[in-house]
Amino acid sequence: MNILHALGNMVVYVSEAAARIFSPSDDSYPMIGVQPFEGIPNHDYKWED
């Protein structure tokens, strides 16, 4: 009976993982679009400490 219980748990684990992979995204990012860059680009190739 212990083997059947372990096999059942494994099937549930794998099926939940497959459902999560193939389900729609649940990310809740704001719909604000692309933000423009408003800084000054660094033209030096070395870091300044």
C-alpha beads as a LAMMPS data file, in Angstrom:
LAMMPS data file: protein, C-alpha beads

49 atoms
48 bonds

1 atom types
1 bond types

-500.0 500.0 xlo xhi
-500.0 500.0 ylo yhi
-500.0 500.0 zlo zhi

Masses

1 110.0

Atoms # bond

1 1 1 0.000 0.000 0.000
2 1 1 2.924 2.330 0.676
3 1 1 4.153 1.943 -2.922
4 1 1 0.711 2.854 -4.278
5 1 1 0.585 5.919 -2.042
6 1 1 4.047 7.041 -3.206
7 1 1 3.070 6.454 -6.841
8 1 1 -0.100 8.499 -6.355
9 1 1 1.877 11.353 -4.798
10 1 1 4.316 11.264 -7.711
11 1 1 1.499 11.449 -10.265
12 1 1 -0.049 14.412 -8.449
13 1 1 3.334 16.174 -8.249
14 1 1 4.067 15.715 -11.962
15 1 1 0.549 16.653 -13.072
16 1 1 0.584 19.846 -10.971
17 1 1 3.952 20.789 -12.485
18 1 1 2.649 20.190 -16.014
19 1 1 -0.476 22.230 -15.270
20 1 1 1.662 25.122 -14.007
21 1 1 3.954 25.008 -17.058
22 1 1 1.122 25.006 -19.589
23 1 1 -1.252 27.388 -17.784
24 1 1 -1.540 31.079 -18.702
25 1 1 0.912 33.449 -17.066
26 1 1 -0.091 34.729 -13.625
27 1 1 2.306 37.680 -13.594
28 1 1 0.712 40.931 -12.472
29 1 1 2.958 43.486 -14.138
30 1 1 1.448 46.955 -14.681
31 1 1 0.411 47.758 -18.255
32 1 1 2.497 50.953 -18.582
33 1 1 4.526 50.192 -21.699
34 1 1 8.175 50.909 -22.405
35 1 1 9.822 53.631 -20.358
36 1 1 12.269 55.927 -22.186
37 1 1 15.868 56.232 -21.023
38 1 1 16.434 59.695 -19.579
39 1 1 20.022 59.371 -18.353
40 1 1 23.431 60.172 -19.740
41 1 1 25.141 57.152 -21.360
42 1 1 28.628 56.286 -20.139
43 1 1 31.179 56.424 -22.981
44 1 1 34.118 55.263 -20.817
45 1 1 35.056 51.614 -20.992
46 1 1 36.358 51.475 -17.399
47 1 1 34.496 51.719 -14.134
48 1 1 35.182 54.673 -11.881
49 1 1 35.372 53.946 -8.163

Bonds

1 1 1 2
2 1 2 3
3 1 3 4
4 1 4 5
5 1 5 6
6 1 6 7
7 1 7 8
8 1 8 9
9 1 9 10
10 1 10 11
11 1 11 12
12 1 12 13
13 1 13 14
14 1 14 15
15 1 15 16
16 1 16 17
17 1 17 18
18 1 18 19
19 1 19 20
20 1 20 21
21 1 21 22
22 1 22 23
23 1 23 24
24 1 24 25
25 1 25 26
26 1 26 27
27 1 27 28
28 1 28 29
29 1 29 30
30 1 30 31
31 1 31 32
32 1 32 33
33 1 33 34
34 1 34 35
35 1 35 36
36 1 36 37
37 1 37 38
38 1 38 39
39 1 39 40
40 1 40 41
41 1 41 42
42 1 42 43
43 1 43 44
44 1 44 45
45 1 45 46
46 1 46 47
47 1 47 48
48 1 48 49
